[in-house]
Amino acid sequence: MITLDGSSGEGGGALVRVALALSTFTGKEFSVANIRSGRKEPGLKAQHLTAIKALQKICSARTNEVKLGSTELKFTPGKIKAGRYEFDIGTAGSISLFLQAVLLPCLFAPRKTTITVIGGTSGKWASSVDYLNYVVLPHLRRFVEKIEIKIEQRGYYPEGGGKVTAEITPKIKMENSFTSLDFSLVPKIQLAEQGKLEQIKGLINVSAELEEPQVAERIRRAAEAKLRKYQVPINIRLEYAKSRSIGGEALFWAVFDTEVILGADSLIEKGRRSEDIGTEAAEKLIVEIDSGAAVDVHAEDQLIPFLALLPGSTIKVREVTQHAKTNIYVVEKFLPVKFEVKDSVIAVRGLFKA
């Protein structure tokens, strides 16, 4: 039994999500106390409960009785089962955070797995589904035959109602134990140098009610005014979509001639000028580009569990966040690897075996 302290590191829900993913992947049971003790409202939130219920189906996991606000969890996983699943967070809770708990084990399911989730496609304090799609997912494709995440319906705070489907066709299939998996032919994640900036892309998704005042167009103009300094092609798509609540997000990402992709975003909220939103998101991206980092501050913690599967991998970041440190703490509990953090470089060493 692996024992975790939920107050470790940033004291949020990342610890629980990563532990759920790695427990399901390795078959090792764990317990955690003081869940989200560093938050104003401690304990499990809707997306955590939905992830737990999802894994109860995906791997026949057993748990203690948990509910909203529970601060303790004991989780005993079973064998991963492929199939078609559908889950409803029931709020505008983050779909991307939910996927952080279930995506990793499903990459190595015995066959294709399809997961449909209803909830929030973007929101505060969480990377959006679009960010996952365009910034994180390209690095995970090395593990699978195919992975695709489709946004079928946008869902913004407070009503949610977004609908996302993830389809995963595995390449390395777990028939028995994770210790039998062979990652020797999977390229390591080497993101230590930026390389040459080739282009900047973007997606501004906005609820349909904001089309008449041209909110997306105004955000794009403000962002482009800032980003033109790099003298590279800028391609920012606009999307107006019907949704239960008024909202949206401006997401921009920089593409280099290496595997490097740096992302930054800003939420569209009531009371905020469109021009300020575009400027803010662009300036966030500029900070990442000008820092020389090869992984932005929101992707680094999400990549930690996948780095652990490929010892010898290295990433260079602008700063080592508390989220990243928390995820390192959890990963080292489940897998026989050791992370080395020096200045702005995170490397992983060890042998992927029992």
Secondary structure, 3 states (H helix, E strand, C coil): CEEEECCCCCCCCHHHHHHHHHHHHHCCCEEEECCCCCCCCCCCCHHHHHHHHHHHHHCCCEECCCCCCCCCEEEECCCCCCCEEEEECCCCCEHHHHHHHHHHHHCCCCCCEEEEEEEECCECCECCHHHHHHHHHHHHHHHEEEEEEEEEECCECCCECEEEEEEEEECCCCCCCHHHCCCCCCCCCEECCCCCEEEEEEEEEEEHHHCCCCHHHHHHHHHHHHHHHHCCCEEEEEEEECCCCCCEEEEEEEEECCCCEEEEEEEECCCCCHHHHHHHHHHHHHHHHHHCCCECCCHHHHHHHHHHCCCCCEEEECCCCHHHHHHHHHHHHHCCEEEEEECCEEEEEECCCC
